[in-house]
Amino acid sequence: MKKTVKYFKNLGVLSKAAAVFIAKFAASEIKKKGYFTMAVSGGDAPVMTYRLLSKSKMDWKKIFVFWQDDRFVNYDERYSNVKLVFDSMITPAKIPYNMIFPVPAPEFAPTPAKAALSYELIIKRIFSRLQPSSKIPRLDLIIAGVGPDGHTASLFPGDKKALGEKRRLVINVSAPKTAVVKQRVTMTLPLINGCSTLLYIISGKGKAALMKEILKGNKKYPAALTKAKKETAWFIDREI
């Protein structure tokens, strides 16, 4: 497994590099096998990358888009990662809706637990067709971030049950008390670490010391527990 760490002078330069990285990777995989699978994340850091991708020449008719995690809110609410990605990438790029697979919202699943189970079944169904011989779905790319407490996706420090999950691909979790929306649905480490490439987009003031610990492999932080099958790439804004 390859580990790449790159630093950029600001988020703008980082975002351009990330968009190029993603577009080239997608084109390569589509040429090789006819499709590309990616999971997106929320937060402020990847928004510029999504906007740049929406203007790219990616073949969206052959790209399956999933979500690494989301808050259990309806899609039109401000805290929805689905809304964030729709506003910044999906709508402006006119990505076909049949290639988009968001985490079920409360209007489609009565509880976070049922939303997690439904999403896991959706992922399994899609990948049973794309990768019939694989035991665990292998996403080509997961775009990830790191919170100020070292969490990634909705896997938080100290959540032994979620971090220790071995069987499920998607689970529901409760975020710390400080979170505005506590109920979440998230991919688990087996699914995240089963991806081909994991691209971290890191920005936000005050994360320099945290990132030093994560890159050293301090397992106190969930982000340090992740590693893709082929490459884990860390794109870091020097202004953190």
N, C-alpha and C positions, 0 to 999 in steps of 0.2 A: 504494500500500500504506500503510495506516494503522498508526502506531506509538503505542501507549498505554502510559503508565507510571503506575501508581497505587501509593501507599504506604499501608499499614495499620498501626495501632498494635501489633498482635500477630497471631499466626497464627490465632487464633480468629476475629477480625474478618475477616481475609483469606479464610479458608475459607468463611465465610458468603457473602461477596461473590462468590467464585469459583463456589460452588454455584448462586447465583442467576443469574450470568452464563451458566453452562452450561445450566441448565434452560430459561431463556428462549430461548437460541439453539436448543436442540434442538426446543422447541415451535414456534418460527418456521419451521425447516427442514422439520419434519414436516408442518406445515400447507401449506407451499409445494410440497413434492415427494413427501411421503408417507413419508420415511425420514430418518434422521440417522446419520452415521458419525463415530466418534470413536476416537482411540487414546489409551490411558492409559500412564502411566509409573510407575516405582517410587520408592523413597525415602520418607523420613519426611514431607516437606512436604505432599504431596497427600492423605495418609490421612484427615485430618479432612474434607476436601472430599468424598472418596469416601463417608464415613459419612453426611454430610449428604445427598448425592445418593441414597443408598439409602433415605432417608426421604421423598424428594420424590415428586411425582406424575408423574414422567417416564414417557412411554409406551414402556417397555422392549421391547415387542414389535415396535417399529419402529426400534430403535436398534442398529446394528451396532458391536460393541466389539472393537477390535484392541489390540495392544500395540506401543508405540514401540520397545521393546527388552526383552531379558531375558537373564539369566545362563543358561548352558547347564546347567541342573540340573533335576531332576524337580520336578513341581508341588507335592509335599508338603514340599519342603525350605525352610528358613527364608529362604534367599537368593533364592527365586523371586519375581519380580514378579507372576507369575500368582497365587501363593498370597496375596500381599499384597492384590491387588485383589479376589480372591474373598472373603477374610476381611472386608474393610472395605466392599465394595459389592455384589458379585455375589450372594453367598449371602443377606445380609439383605434385599436388594431382590427376590430371587427372579427374577433376570433369566433369561429362557429360554435354555437352552444352545445352541439353534440360532442365537442371535444373538451368540455369543461365539467369537472366533477367536484363541486364544493362540499364541504362538511354540511350535513343536514341541519337546517335551522329549526327553532322551536315550532314553526308552522308546519314542519314536515316530520318532526320526531317529538313526542311528548316529554321526553326526559333526556339529559345528557348521556346517560347510559345507553339508551336506545339509539341515540344519534351516533354514538361511537360504534355500536354493533352494526348499524346500517352502513356506516362508512367503510368499515372493514369488509363487509360483504360486497360492497360496490367495487372496492379495490381488488378483491380476490376475483370477482367476476370478470373484470376488465383484463387482468393479467393472466387469467386462466386461458384466455384466447390469445394474448400476445406472447406469453411464455408458458405454454402448457407443461413443460418439464420442470419448471422451477418450484421448489417448495415454498420459498418466500419471494414475493414479488420484488424484482430488482428495478427500481426507478433509475433512469439514466442520470437524473440530476435532482438534487434537493437544494433549494436556495434557503439558507438559514441565517439566523442572527443570534446575538447574545444580549440578554438583558443585563441591567446593572448589578444584579445578584448572581450572574453567571448562568441563568437558565437559558435553555434553548428549546424551541418549539414551546410546549407548555409542560416541560419537565423541569421541576423546580428543586433547588437544593433541599436535601432532607426528606424528600418524598420517597421513602424507601420502597413503598409498594409500587409506585409508578416506575421508578428507576430499576427496580428488580424484575419487572415484567419480562417473561421469557416467551410466553405463548401468544398473547394477543398482539395484533398489529396496530390497533387503534383502541384507545381507552378514554374514559372520561376522568378528569381530575378536578380538584379544587385548588385554585391559586391561593397564595398567601392573603392574609386579611387586608393588606394594603392595596390589593388589586381592586380596580373599579368593578370589573366583572370577574367573579370568582369561578363560575362554572365554565369549564373548557373541555374541548375534545382535541386529542393530540395523537400523532403517530408515536409509536414506542421505539425504544432503542433497537430492537431487532429489525424493524422496517427501515429506520433511518440508517443504521449501520449496514444494511443490506444493499443500499443504493450503490451505483457505480461511482458517482462523483458527488461530493458534498461541497458546496460553495458558500462560505461564510462571508457576508458583507457586514463589516464592523465599522460603526460610526457612533457618535454621541460622546459628549464631554465626560471626563472622569473615568474612563474605562482602561486607561493605560496600565495601571497596576493589576487590575483584574485580568487583562489579556496576557500579561506576563505570566501569571499563575496558570491560566488555562493552557497556554502554549507549552508550559513546563510539564503539563499533565496532572495538575492538582485535581484529584478526583472528587474533591469537595464540590466542584462546579460541574453540573450536568454536561455543559458544552465540552468539557475535557474527556467525557466518556464516549464521544462520537468519533467514528472513523469509517470512511467509505471503503468499499472494496478496492477501488482503483486509485482514487485521489481525493484527498481532503485539502481544499484550497482556502486559505485565509487571506481575504482582501481587506486590508486595514487602513483606515483613514488616519494619517499621522496627527491630525488635530484632536484625537481623543485624549 
